[in-house]
Amino acid sequence: MENRFIDKELNVKPGSPLHTAAKSDSPVLTTSAKTDEIEITGLRGRWTQLRVNKTVLGYVEGVASAAPAPVPSPSSRVTTAPVQDAPAPT
């Protein structure tokens, strides 16, 4: 049987839909990307169970506040230099 989402080396092909359950009508959680770390953890009938290490950005609908919280940009992060010992007095 051909599996259009897993290749012969048992790698999940990029762009494969990753479902929330082993049902064809279950929602798609995300799609696989070439850089994802994916491990096959089991079989459920015609479905392959996977563990995926992937960063996912999501949103939840809620009541909006008057002023949204600021999101710090990478360039605005505060960095500190390591503390150095003061030179010994002479």
Backbone hydrogen bonds, N-H to C=O, Kabsch-Sander energy under -0.5 kcal/mol:
donor,donor_aa,acceptor,acceptor_aa,energy
4,R,2,E,-0.6
7,D,11,N,-2.6
10,L,7,D,-1.9
13,K,5,F,-3.0
15,G,32,S,-3.2
16,S,13,K,-1.7
18,L,30,T,-3.2
19,H,17,P,-0.7
20,T,27,P,-2.3
23,K,21,A,-1.8
26,S,23,K,-1.7
29,L,18,L,-2.7
29,L,27,P,-0.6
30,T,18,L,-1.2
32,S,16,S,-2.6
36,D,33,A,-1.6
37,E,53,N,-1.4
38,I,36,D,-0.8
39,E,51,R,-2.6
41,T,49,Q,-2.5
42,G,49,Q,-1.2
44,R,47,W,-3.1
47,W,44,R,-2.1
49,Q,42,G,-2.9
49,Q,47,W,-0.5
51,R,39,E,-2.7
53,N,37,E,-2.8
54,K,52,V,-0.8
56,V,54,K,-0.5
58,G,56,V,-0.5
76,S,73,S,-1.6
77,R,74,P,-0.8
